[in-house]
Amino acid sequence: MNSILSLLRAGLRRLTELCMVSLALLTLADVLGRYIFNVSVMGAVELTEILMVGVIFCGIVFATMAREHIVVDLVPVPGGDRGARVVHISSHLLAAGISALLAMVSWTQAESAAEYADQTTLLGLPLAPVVYFMSIMLFVNTLVELGQLGRSRNAKTAHLEQEAQND
């Protein structure tokens, strides 16, 4: 399982790096072209939007893997450790459910974009692969979230068993 996660992490890291470098070079070329040669890069905005999809949706999975999403405690949790555990499990299930729902909806949108051959306005690039990528990343995020739920449940169970043995 760890080897799969490390392969996923490495692949996403390379893809994100590629998108970031492409964004930087595209922006550099566009700015230099506009200010020095008085000609901008055709379709720079469309390409930037597509590259940002890569950065953002890989970033969602990275944030989930590293457990770096913003967490806000809105109400005090009654029940001590048990209550905190229920809230923790519930939050993982809710996050996985929302991610799965968004993945399914975006997959439907990708199928629609493929069926109607949706394209970007200026360059005529097909939009379906971009939306499929978004959906796949959301499905991956769902799996990562469920994997973290399983790991945290096993870690808590092991911790409780160890405490019981010490008593």
C-alpha positions as CSV (number, residue, x, y, z in Angstrom):
1,M,0.0,0.0,0.0
2,N,2.8,2.4,0.8
3,S,4.5,1.7,-2.5
4,I,1.3,2.6,-4.3
5,L,1.0,5.8,-2.4
6,S,4.6,6.7,-3.0
7,L,4.1,6.0,-6.8
8,L,1.0,8.1,-6.8
9,R,2.7,10.9,-4.9
10,A,5.7,10.9,-7.2
11,G,3.5,10.9,-10.4
12,L,1.3,13.7,-9.1
13,R,4.4,15.7,-8.0
14,R,5.9,15.4,-11.5
15,L,2.6,16.3,-13.2
16,T,2.2,19.3,-10.9
17,E,5.8,20.4,-11.5
18,L,5.3,20.1,-15.3
19,C,2.1,22.2,-15.1
20,M,3.9,24.8,-12.9
21,V,6.9,25.1,-15.2
22,S,4.6,25.3,-18.2
23,L,2.6,28.1,-16.5
24,A,5.8,30.0,-15.7
25,L,7.2,29.7,-19.2
26,L,3.9,30.5,-20.9
27,T,3.5,33.6,-18.7
28,L,7.1,34.6,-19.4
29,A,6.6,34.2,-23.2
30,D,3.3,36.1,-23.1
31,V,4.7,39.0,-21.1
32,L,7.9,39.3,-23.1
33,G,5.9,39.0,-26.3
34,R,3.5,41.7,-25.4
35,Y,6.0,44.2,-24.0
36,I,9.0,43.6,-26.3
37,F,7.4,42.4,-29.6
38,N,3.9,43.8,-29.2
39,V,2.4,40.3,-29.8
40,S,0.9,38.1,-27.1
41,V,0.8,34.3,-27.1
42,M,-2.4,33.2,-28.8
43,G,-4.6,31.3,-26.4
44,A,-2.5,32.1,-23.4
45,V,-5.5,32.5,-21.2
46,E,-7.0,29.2,-22.3
47,L,-3.7,27.3,-21.8
48,T,-3.3,29.0,-18.4
49,E,-6.8,27.8,-17.3
50,I,-6.1,24.3,-18.4
51,L,-2.7,24.2,-16.6
52,M,-4.3,25.6,-13.5
53,V,-6.7,22.7,-13.5
54,G,-3.7,20.4,-13.3
55,V,-2.1,22.3,-10.4
56,I,-5.4,22.7,-8.5
57,F,-6.7,19.1,-8.8
58,C,-3.3,17.5,-8.1
59,G,-3.0,19.9,-5.1
60,I,-6.3,18.7,-3.7
61,V,-5.0,15.1,-3.6
62,F,-1.7,16.4,-2.1
63,A,-3.5,18.3,0.6
64,T,-5.6,15.2,1.5
65,M,-2.5,13.0,1.6
66,A,-0.7,15.3,3.9
67,R,-3.8,16.1,5.9
68,E,-3.3,19.8,5.3
69,H,-6.8,20.8,4.7
70,I,-8.1,23.7,6.9
71,V,-9.9,22.4,10.0
72,V,-12.2,24.6,12.0
73,D,-13.8,23.5,15.3
74,L,-17.2,25.3,15.2
75,V,-18.7,23.6,18.2
76,P,-17.3,21.9,21.3
77,V,-17.4,18.1,20.9
78,P,-19.0,16.3,23.9
79,G,-17.9,12.9,25.0
80,G,-14.2,13.4,25.3
81,D,-12.0,11.0,23.2
82,R,-15.0,8.9,22.0
83,G,-16.8,12.0,20.8
84,A,-13.7,13.3,19.1
85,R,-13.3,9.9,17.4
86,V,-16.9,10.0,16.1
87,V,-16.3,13.5,14.8
88,H,-13.0,12.4,13.2
89,I,-14.6,9.4,11.4
90,S,-17.6,11.4,10.4
91,S,-15.5,14.2,8.9
92,H,-13.5,11.6,6.9
93,L,-16.7,10.0,5.6
94,L,-18.3,13.4,4.8
95,A,-15.2,14.5,2.9
96,A,-15.0,11.2,1.0
97,G,-18.7,11.4,0.2
98,I,-18.5,15.0,-1.1
99,S,-15.4,14.1,-3.1
100,A,-17.1,11.1,-4.6
101,L,-20.2,13.1,-5.5
102,L,-18.2,15.8,-7.2
103,A,-16.3,13.1,-9.1
104,M,-19.5,11.5,-10.3
105,V,-21.0,14.9,-11.4
106,S,-17.8,15.9,-13.1
107,W,-17.6,12.5,-14.9
108,T,-21.1,13.2,-16.2
109,Q,-20.0,16.6,-17.4
110,A,-16.9,15.1,-19.1
111,E,-19.1,12.6,-21.0
112,S,-21.4,15.5,-22.0
113,A,-18.4,17.5,-23.2
114,A,-17.1,14.6,-25.2
115,E,-20.5,13.9,-26.7
116,Y,-20.9,17.5,-27.8
117,A,-17.3,17.9,-28.7
118,D,-16.9,21.0,-26.5
119,Q,-13.8,23.0,-27.3
120,T,-12.0,26.1,-26.0
121,T,-13.0,29.2,-27.8
122,L,-9.7,30.4,-29.4
123,L,-7.5,27.3,-29.8
124,G,-10.3,24.8,-30.3
125,L,-8.8,22.4,-27.7
126,P,-11.1,19.6,-26.6
127,L,-12.5,20.1,-23.0
128,A,-13.5,16.5,-22.3
129,P,-10.0,15.3,-21.4
130,V,-9.6,18.2,-18.9
131,V,-12.9,17.4,-17.2
132,Y,-12.1,13.7,-17.2
133,F,-8.8,14.6,-15.5
134,M,-10.7,16.6,-12.8
135,S,-13.1,13.7,-12.2
136,I,-10.3,11.2,-11.9
137,M,-8.4,13.3,-9.5
138,L,-11.6,13.6,-7.4
139,F,-12.0,9.8,-7.4
140,V,-8.3,9.5,-6.4
141,N,-9.0,12.0,-3.6
142,T,-12.0,9.9,-2.4
143,L,-9.8,6.8,-2.3
144,V,-7.0,8.6,-0.4
145,E,-9.6,10.0,2.1
146,L,-11.0,6.5,2.7
147,G,-7.5,5.1,3.0
148,Q,-6.7,7.7,5.7
149,L,-9.9,6.8,7.5
150,G,-8.9,3.2,7.6
151,R,-5.4,4.0,8.7
152,S,-6.6,6.4,11.5
153,R,-9.1,3.8,12.7
154,N,-6.4,1.1,12.8
155,A,-4.0,3.4,14.5
156,K,-6.6,4.4,17.1
157,T,-7.6,0.7,17.6
158,A,-3.9,-0.3,18.0
159,H,-3.4,2.6,20.5
160,L,-6.5,1.6,22.6
161,E,-5.3,-2.1,22.6
162,Q,-1.9,-1.1,23.7
163,E,-3.3,1.0,26.5
164,A,-5.5,-1.9,27.6
165,Q,-2.4,-4.2,27.7
166,N,-0.5,-1.7,29.8
167,D,-3.3,-1.6,32.4
